[in-house]
Amino acid sequence: MKKIFIIFTLLLLPFQIRAAFIEGLEDVPVMEGLQQIQSDGIAFGNEDSRLVEAVLTSDNLAFSKVIEFYENTLPQMGWIYQGKRDKTLIFEREGETIEISEEQKKPLYVRITVKSKI
């Protein structure tokens, strides 16, 4: 019986730890409770630079929770916190900037933009 439990647990493990990431930004997670609006995103670039923009929404999250999540999560992925300008968080990593801004309060709309500094 113990072997069956271990096998079952190992088979389910990949499903338990799989996180959702923003489409076009494979290393920027979507906070639980936010949903990406597919029709509002843009992405273009080449070998030297890129611009990716995504819009996320939630009916019951406050932007303060979004701030807390990304201030704790993005540094673990190599992003360095640069500060806050108005309602926009700014991080940098390897020649790129990520900006996370509140577009609307109710429902909450959050715009995440990644762009090369070139």
N, C-alpha and C positions, 0 to 999 in steps of 0.2 A: 504494500500500500504506500509506503514511504517513497519508493522509486517512482510510482505513478504520479505522486504529488510533485516530486522534483522535476520530472519530465514535463508535466503540465505547466509548471511555473516557468521553466526555461523556454517553452514554446510561446508563452504569452508575454515574456519580458520585452521583446522588441516593440510590441504594441503599447506597452505601458510607458516606455520612455521616449517614444517618438513625439517630437514637438512639431508644431506647425510653424512654417517660416513664410515670410512675405514672398509672394510670387515675384521672381526677378531678383530677389535678394536672399540667396540661399543661406546666408549667415546672419540674418536679422529675424528673430522670432516674432511671431504674433502673440501678443499677450492674451492669455485666456480671458474670454469675455468680449474680445474685439473680433470683428469680422472684416475681411478685406473686401472692398467694393471693386470688383474686377473691371468694370467699365470706366473707372476714374483713374486708372494707373497709366503711366507712360514709361517707356524704357527704350533707350537707344544709346549707342556707343560704338567704340572700336577698340583696338588693342591699347590705345593710349589713354582714353578717357571714357567715362560713361555718365549717364544721367538716368536715374531710376526714381520714379515717384509713385507712391502708393497712398491710398486713402482707406482708413479703417474707421469703423463705426461701432457704437454700442449704445443701447438704450438705457443701461443702468450703471455705467462706470463713470467716475469723475476723472478729470484730467490729472488730478493729484496722484491717483493710483497709477496712471500711465507713466507719469514722471518717476515715481518710486520704482516701478518695474524696470524701466529702461536704464535708470541710473545704477541699478544693481546688476542688470544682465549684460549690457553692452561692454563694460570693462572686462568681463570674463571672456569676451570674444575679441579682445584687442583694441577696442575703441577707447580713446582717451577723452574724458569729459573736459570740455572747454568752457563751459558756463551756460548761462541762460540769458537770452535776450527777449524781453517781453514775455510772450507765451511760447517761446521756442527753446528747446534744449539743443545744444550743439556738441558733437563729438567729432574727433578726427582719428584717422588711421591710415597709414601708408599712402599718403597723397590724396585721400578722400575725406569728405566732410559728410556727416549725416545730421540732418536737422529734423526734429520731431516737434510739430506745432499743433496747437489746438485751433481748429478752424471754426468749430461751433460747439456750444455746451449741451443743448438738449434737442435732439439726440446728439451725443458726442461724436464729432468728426475729428480725426487725427490725420494729419498729412505727414508722411515720412519721405524725406528726399535724400538721396545719396548722389553726390556729384564729385567728380574729380576736381582737384584744386588747380588744374592746368588752365 
